[in-house]
Amino acid sequence: MERTFEEYKGLIDRHLLDLIPAIDTKSNTLYEAMKYSLSSGGKRIRPVLLLACCDFAGGNVLEALPFAAAVEYIHTYSLIHDDLPAMDNDDLRRGKPTNHKVYGDAMAILSGDGLLSTAFEIISRDMTMYMDDVTQLKKRVRAMNVIAKGAGIRGMVAGQSADIENEKNRVSSEMLEYIHVNKTGALIKASMMAGLYLGEPDDKMIDNFTQFADNFGLAFQVSDDILDVIGDVKVMGKNPGQDSKDNKNTYVSLNGLDQAYETLNMLLDNALDAISEYYDNAEFFADLVNKLRVRDK
């Protein structure tokens, strides 16, 4: 039975810190820095999508919690590093001072490193519980692999690298899509695929949700590009206009606001088409699409 977005989010928020392994008190600042960014709010869209997809595919949501927490750890680490002076040099994240503004650059780097390594520690720890259940172990191996790929050099890190390298250059539409598909879309897609793999999906479901994730993940970033122009700091939790200030390549800077809206709506329509055969059973995902559309109005 599918839950609401807030029910999934509440489940994640209740267990997000519980899953972090015990840290020696001699390294307490590291734990506090990790906890600071994890506890500072956020939409939790990636772990929610993982749990919702697991639910949709007939999996056990409670058993998927380590994987949901892991993708939020990975996402949070990426934000901490992204905000650093050597990257985007942001002072505000989720309505609060960024990690390096509170703990300094070095501890912010280490807290990001800690979150990334912890993500795979809790996943692998979970996997050891299924060493005698080959079917369940295979599901978890497949889920871990897709998360690692989405977070790494064929996903998020690749997109971040291309973004930084082209920061002062005017890029092609093809390069912009490559940056966004990887920097933002890859971990969103990985979260959804991991959730499905932890359930009992058939090939058709995997194909349909792959198309959904491809379009929804890119739409999410196009939406952020638009919000950076028209958004409000109280709603966004970060300062708008930063992309323009930093000469970032965005759908708005390359194509203008009207075209960015057209691209957003096309991607969201494609996402809805991909899951149309599930009708009301996929209402949760359809609602997410429509909320993203309203988000920019």
LOFI-177540 format. One line per 3 residues: number of its first residue (from 1); their letters; for each residue x, y, z of C-alpha. Coordinates in pm, 1 decimal, padded with zeros to 6 digits. Example, Ala and Ser with C-alpha at 12.3 -4.5 7.8 and 13.67 -1.06 7.14 Angstrom:
BEGIN
1) as) 01230.0 -00450.0 00780.0  01367.0 -00106.0 00714.0
This chain:
BEGIN
1) mer) 00000.0 00000.0 00000.0  00148.7 00333.0 -00105.6  00194.2 00598.2 00159.6
4) tfe) 00177.8 00974.1 00113.6  00487.8 01182.2 00051.0  00480.5 01308.9 00409.0
7) eyk) 00449.8 00954.4 00545.9  00756.3 00841.0 00351.9  00943.6 01156.3 00452.2
10) gli) 00848.7 01111.8 00818.2  00977.3 00755.8 00811.9  01309.3 00872.3 00669.2
13) drh) 01346.1 01165.2 00909.0  01283.3 00940.3 01209.6  01561.0 00699.5 01114.4
16) lld) 01810.3 00914.6 00923.9  02043.8 00970.1 01217.5  01978.1 00631.0 01380.3
19) lip) 02151.3 00449.8 01096.5  02483.2 00634.9 01132.3  02734.4 00402.1 01302.5
22) aid) 02868.1 00507.6 01642.0  03152.1 00759.1 01612.4  03426.9 00783.1 01872.6
25) tks) 03381.6 01089.2 02092.5  03731.8 01198.5 01993.4  03583.1 01268.8 01648.8
28) ntl) 03266.8 01430.6 01782.7  03302.8 01744.6 01568.1  03288.8 01525.7 01259.4
31) yea) 02962.3 01373.3 01378.0  02816.3 01714.7 01464.3  02906.5 01850.1 01119.5
34) mky) 02745.2 01550.3 00948.4  02439.8 01578.2 01172.2  02413.1 01954.4 01109.4
37) sls) 02360.6 01916.3 00736.0  02144.7 01605.2 00761.0  01916.3 01773.8 01016.0
40) sgg) 01880.1 02107.8 00840.5  01566.6 02007.8 00650.5  01528.3 01941.4 00280.6
43) kri) 01262.1 01783.0 00063.2  01404.7 01427.1 00093.7  01288.6 01370.1 -00263.2
46) rpv) 01548.7 01102.2 -00341.0  01488.1 00873.7 -00042.6  01112.6 00927.3 -00073.9
49) lll) 01128.8 00818.0 -00437.7  01328.7 00511.2 -00337.5  01073.0 00405.7 -00076.6
52) acc) 00778.3 00485.0 -00304.6  00924.4 00278.3 -00588.0  00996.7 -00009.0 -00350.2
55) dfa) 00635.4 00011.7 -00231.9  00504.6 00027.8 -00588.3  00704.4 -00281.7 -00684.2
58) ggn) 00573.0 -00479.7 -00387.6  00881.2 -00451.5 -00167.7  00916.1 -00398.7 00206.5
61) vle) 00958.1 -00027.2 00275.9  01102.9 -00077.5 00624.4  01369.5 -00310.2 00487.6
64) alp) 01457.2 -00047.9 00223.0  01530.6 00222.5 00482.5  01911.8 00174.3 00483.0
67) faa) 01915.8 00236.5 00108.5  01687.2 00539.5 00141.1  01910.1 00685.2 00412.3
70) ave) 02216.2 00614.4 00199.2  02094.1 00818.8 -00097.2  02012.3 01108.5 00136.4
73) yih) 02363.1 01085.8 00286.6  02507.9 01095.0 -00065.6  02288.6 01386.2 -00168.8
76) tys) 02375.5 01580.3 00147.6  02748.3 01519.5 00103.7  02722.2 01654.3 -00250.7
79) lih) 02551.8 01971.0 -00124.9  02817.7 02027.2 00142.0  03094.5 01998.5 -00116.7
82) ddl) 02900.1 02194.3 -00378.1  02868.2 02489.6 -00137.4  03243.0 02512.7 -00068.2
85) pam) 03441.2 02820.5 -00179.8  03623.8 02611.0 -00440.3  03290.5 02507.8 -00592.4
88) dnd) 02981.1 02733.1 -00578.8  03084.9 02933.1 -00269.9  02734.2 02953.0 -00119.9
91) dlr) 02657.4 03093.2 00224.1  02304.9 02954.3 00262.2  02157.9 02605.9 00223.0
94) rgk) 01810.2 02492.8 00327.1  01763.7 02830.0 00495.5  02067.8 02790.0 00720.9
97) ptn) 02438.6 02879.8 00697.7  02623.5 02627.6 00483.1  02835.2 02364.0 00653.7
100) hkv) 03169.7 02530.9 00589.2  03038.3 02859.4 00730.6  02973.1 02681.8 01061.1
103) ygd) 03253.5 02425.2 01080.0  03517.1 02557.1 00838.2  03625.3 02429.8 00497.7
106) ama) 03833.6 02134.9 00619.8  03564.6 01988.9 00847.1  03300.3 02045.7 00578.0
109) ils) 03508.7 01840.4 00334.0  03554.7 01567.4 00593.2  03186.2 01561.8 00688.6
112) gdg) 03099.7 01515.5 00321.5  03355.4 01236.0 00296.3  03206.3 01082.0 00610.2
115) lls) 02853.1 01087.2 00471.2  02958.6 00929.3 00141.8  03150.5 00645.0 00304.5
118) taf) 02877.0 00592.8 00564.1  02619.9 00553.5 00286.8  02794.6 00244.5 00157.2
121) eii) 02877.3 00117.6 00505.1  02509.6 00099.9 00603.0  02412.6 -00058.6 00270.9
124) srd) 02682.9 -00324.6 00294.6  02600.4 -00381.8 00662.4  02241.1 -00448.7 00559.0
127) mtm) 02357.3 -00689.5 00288.9  02544.2 -00905.7 00539.8  02206.5 -00994.4 00692.9
130) ymd) 02107.3 -01173.6 00370.1  02419.2 -01381.2 00301.5  02211.7 -01700.5 00317.0
133) dvt) 01926.0 -01563.9 00104.2  02059.1 -01538.5 -00248.6  01742.9 -01381.5 -00393.0
136) qlk) 01734.3 -01100.0 -00137.6  02109.7 -01050.8 -00158.7  02095.6 -01015.0 -00538.0
139) krv) 01831.3 -00743.2 -00502.4  02054.1 -00549.8 -00265.3  02364.9 -00591.1 -00478.3
142) ram) 02174.2 -00458.8 -00778.7  02036.5 -00165.6 -00576.3  02381.2 -00079.3 -00438.1
145) nvi) 02535.5 -00092.0 -00783.5  02283.2 00147.5 -00935.9  02328.2 00391.7 -00644.9
148) akg) 02708.1 00378.3 -00675.5  02686.8 00440.3 -01049.7  02439.6 00727.8 -01009.7
151) agi) 02658.7 00893.9 -00747.6  02992.5 00843.6 -00919.4  03202.9 00908.5 -01225.3
154) rgm) 02926.2 00791.5 -01461.1  02667.1 01003.3 -01280.7  02663.4 01288.2 -01031.3
157) vag) 03039.8 01340.4 -01004.7  03071.7 01342.7 -01383.5  02802.8 01610.5 -01406.3
160) qsa) 02964.1 01819.1 -01132.2  03299.3 01793.0 -01307.8  03158.8 01904.8 -01643.6
163) die) 02972.3 02188.7 -01472.1  03286.0 02320.1 -01301.1  03500.9 02280.8 -01610.9
166) nek) 03256.8 02476.0 -01826.6  03160.2 02734.8 -01566.3  03300.0 03033.9 -01756.3
169) nrv) 03219.2 02902.6 -02103.7  02903.6 02917.2 -02308.3  02813.2 02553.3 -02364.3
172) sse) 02603.7 02377.6 -02626.0  02255.1 02249.3 -02549.8  02397.7 01897.3 -02569.0
175) mle) 02661.0 01972.1 -02302.9  02406.0 02145.4 -02079.9  02181.7 01840.3 -02092.7
178) yih) 02480.4 01615.7 -02014.9  02560.1 01827.6 -01707.8  02202.9 01827.7 -01579.0
181) vnk) 02126.6 01462.8 -01657.2  02431.1 01360.1 -01455.6  02465.6 01628.6 -01189.2
184) tga) 02100.9 01614.4 -01079.6  01913.2 01348.8 -01272.7  02147.2 01055.1 -01213.6
187) lik) 02097.0 01023.4 -00837.5  01721.4 01076.8 -00870.7  01706.4 00799.5 -01129.5
190) asm) 01932.8 00575.2 -00921.5  01706.5 00621.1 -00619.6  01402.8 00511.7 -00818.4
193) mag) 01573.6 00213.9 -00979.6  01718.0 00098.7 -00646.7  01371.7 00112.1 -00494.4
196) lyl) 01227.8 -00098.4 -00775.7  01508.4 -00353.5 -00750.3  01432.6 -00396.9 -00379.6
199) gep) 01079.1 -00497.9 -00476.3  00945.0 -00739.6 -00737.6  00942.0 -00540.0 -01063.1
202) ddk) 00885.7 -00692.8 -01403.9  01082.2 -00580.7 -01709.2  00799.4 -00357.8 -01829.5
205) mid) 00787.1 -00172.2 -01499.0  01162.4 -00114.9 -01507.0  01141.9 00018.5 -01864.0
208) nft) 00850.3 00250.2 -01784.1  01006.2 00389.3 -01469.6  01341.1 00433.1 -01643.1
211) qfa) 01166.4 00664.8 -01889.5  00983.2 00837.1 -01605.5  01304.5 00889.1 -01408.5
214) dnf) 01496.6 01019.7 -01711.1  01235.6 01288.6 -01772.7  01152.8 01369.3 -01410.2
217) gla) 01519.1 01397.0 -01307.0  01600.9 01642.4 -01583.2  01278.3 01835.7 -01520.9
220) fqv) 01376.2 01873.9 -01156.4  01693.7 02057.9 -01256.9  01519.4 02270.3 -01521.3
223) sdd) 01275.5 02368.3 -01247.3  01566.4 02469.2 -01022.5  01713.6 02677.4 -01304.5
226) ild) 01384.0 02863.3 -01333.1  01352.4 02906.5 -00957.3  01699.5 03059.3 -00942.4
229) vig) 01556.8 03342.5 -01152.7  01206.1 03381.3 -01009.0  01233.3 03212.2 -00670.0
232) dvk) 01222.1 03349.0 -00317.0  01487.7 03276.2 -00055.1  01218.1 03190.8 00203.5
235) vmg) 01077.4 02922.8 -00025.0  01402.6 02793.4 -00172.4  01615.5 02797.4 00142.2
238) knp) 01905.5 02943.4 -00056.4  01982.3 03270.8 -00226.7  01825.8 03305.5 -00574.0
241) gqd) 02026.7 03461.1 -00854.3  02343.0 03271.2 -00762.5  02362.8 03093.0 -01099.6
244) skd) 02358.5 03423.9 -01285.7  02611.0 03574.9 -01046.8  02846.7 03281.3 -01103.9
247) nkn) 02786.2 03275.5 -01482.6  02649.4 02922.1 -01455.9  02515.5 02744.3 -01760.0
250) tyv) 02143.1 02688.9 -01708.4  01838.0 02630.6 -01924.6  01739.1 02991.3 -01859.2
253) sln) 02078.5 03145.4 -01942.2  02105.0 02940.2 -02261.5  01746.9 02948.8 -02387.8
256) gld) 01556.9 03215.3 -02195.1  01282.0 03182.5 -01937.0  00995.1 03107.8 -02176.1
259) qay) 01184.5 02826.0 -02348.4  01287.2 02685.0 -02010.7  00919.0 02666.0 -01915.1
262) etl) 00841.6 02488.0 -02243.0  01120.2 02238.4 -02181.8  01000.1 02179.4 -01826.2
265) nml) 00642.2 02111.9 -01934.5  00753.8 01881.7 -02216.4  00966.7 01674.6 -01977.4
268) ldn) 00686.0 01651.9 -01723.5  00438.4 01545.9 -01992.0  00682.8 01276.1 -02104.1
271) ald) 00715.1 01155.6 -01744.4  00338.3 01123.3 -01712.0  00315.2 00936.4 -02042.8
274) ais) 00571.9 00684.2 -01922.3  00351.5 00572.0 -01631.7  00011.1 00627.9 -01791.5
277) eyy) -00067.9 00256.9 -01818.8  -00067.4 00225.9 -01438.9  -00357.0 00473.3 -01410.5
280) dna) -00454.5 00555.8 -01051.5  -00203.6 00306.0 -00912.3  00071.0 00552.7 -01002.5
283) eff) -00110.2 00855.7 -00859.3  00174.4 00921.9 -00614.8  00420.0 00974.5 -00900.7
286) adl) 00172.5 01173.4 -01109.5  00115.2 01405.1 -00812.8  00490.3 01463.5 -00784.5
289) vnk) 00503.7 01560.4 -01149.3  00216.0 01804.5 -01113.8  00362.6 01959.0 -00798.3
292) lrv) 00685.9 02020.7 -00981.9  00489.7 02194.1 -01255.0  00305.5 02413.5 -01001.8
295) rdk) 00634.4 02482.7 -00823.8  00728.5 02725.8 -01100.3  00399.7 02908.5 -01144.1
